[in-house]
């Protein structure tokens, strides 16, 4: 959506949404919100524990409610979890209340960035490459369907990526101001 009151970053785990989001928010003078961190704070426990106790379905319900709450705000850069686009209601809200940036990453870069990360419930068991490919087959079309801007993060360090994305966002996003 353009103009929009918020900027939201969607994409797979390991794409760099949180790292880019923090820098982008500073550059644009906006509040940064990590949706998963906010959800953990509200629940008083980790995403992994929520998955363990409530399953993915329970986590997705919490995620959908959290995104709805966040998207009623304004002047935010929101980094979502990789599966936030699975909910049709969340996709609809993101499309109507945010300028959506799909942070795209190739499998090799994604695997490298996630190599030491053992906190992701969906990667806890099995072959990571196969799991990431399976997730991408389902989610990439959903990211693309709501994206106002697609940004490739492959081969860029976070500083260069944030600079490049910041330039693209400033050229493309017409920020909606409060009345």
N, C-alpha and C positions, 0 to 999 in steps of 0.2 A: 504494500500500500504506500502510496506517496501522494500527499504528505501523510506522515504518521507521527504519533507522539513518542514512540519507542523504537529502538533498534534492537533486533533480536538475531542472535547467531544460532544457526542450526547446522547440523552435520554429524558425522560419526565420531565416536570416541577416538581420541588421539588426533583430531584435526587441528586442535589448538584454540578452540573456542574461548576457553577461560583466559589463557595467556593473551590472546589477541583482544579479548573483550576488556580486560583491565587497562591495557594501553590505549585502546580506542576511546574508552570512557574518559580517561584523563585528557586525551587530546581534544575531545569534543566538549569537555566540561559537563559530563553527565554522570549519574550514579551508575556504578557497576553492580550487577546482581548475578551471582551464580545460582541458577535455579536449584540444582542438586544440593548445594551448601545450605540454601535457605530452607529447603525441604528437610534436610537433616536437623537443622536448628529447631524447626517447628516440631519435628517428631521426637527430638531428644535422643536420636540414635542414627546410625549410619545407614546408607543406602543398602549395603550388604546385609545388615540385620533386618531391614524391612523386607528385602527379598526373601530372606530365610524364614521369617515369621509369617509374612502375608503373601508370598509368592510374587511373581511379576505382575499379576493382575492387581493385587493390592497396591503395589508400588505405583503402577500406572494411574490408578484412581487418585492417589495422593498427588502425583505429578500434575495431572490434569487440573485439579483444584488449585494447586499452587500457581500454575501458569495463568489461570483465570484471574486470580488475585493480583498477580504481578502486572498483567496486561491492563488492569484498570488504572494503573499508575501512568506516569509520563516522565520523560526526560531520563530514561534508563537505557543502558546497554545490558541486555539479558543474554547470558550464555545458557543454553538449554542442555539437557542430557540428550544423548544420541537417539533415544527412542521417543522423545517428546512428540514427534510428528506422527506417531502411530494412531493417535486419537483424532478422528475426524473433527471433533469439537475444538480441540486445541489447534489444529491446522486452520480452521475457520477463524478462530480468535486471533491467531498470529497474523493471518492475512489482513484482518481488519484493524488491528490495533498496533501494528509494527511494520517497519521497513525490515524485510527478512533477508538476511545474508546467509547463503549456503556456503559454509567453509568446507571445501572439497579437499580430500587428501587421497593419494594413491595407497594401495595396500602395502607396498614395501615401506613407505614412510610411516604409515600407521603402525605397522608391526614394530618398527624401530622405536617409535615414540612410546609404545606400550610395553616394551620388552621387560622393564623392571616393575611395572604396575601390576600388583596382585590383588587390587581392591575391587575389581570390576566383576560383579556376579555373573555376567553373561560370558566371561572368559575364564571362569574358575576351573573348568574341566575341559578336556578334549583339545583338539588341534585349533590353535588360535587363528591361523590363516583361514582354515575352512569356515570357522564361525564368523569371522569378519566378512568373508565373501558372501556367506548366506545372509547376514544382516544387510549388507550393501545391496543385494539383489532386491530386497523388500523395501529398504528405506531410501535408497538414492532417488528413485522416481518420486517419492513423497517430498523429499527435500527440494527437488527441482520444481515440483508442482506449485510450491508456495514462494519460491525465491524471487525477490526483486533484483538480487545481485548474486552471481556465483563467483566465488573467490577461490582460486587454487593456491593452497598453502605448501605444496610440494617444493622442496629444495630451497626454501627460504627460512632463515633464522627468524626468531620471533620479532626482533627489532625491524628488520627489513620488511617482514610480512605486515606488521602493524602500520608501518609508514605507507606501504603500497595500498593496503586496505583502507586506511584513513583517507588517502587521496581519492580513491574510488567512491567511498561513501560520501565525502564532502561534495563530490561532483554530482552524485545521483540522488541523494536523499534530501528531500525538502521537509525539514523538521516542522511538525505541527506544534505551535506554541499554545500555551494555556490562554483561554479567553479572559 
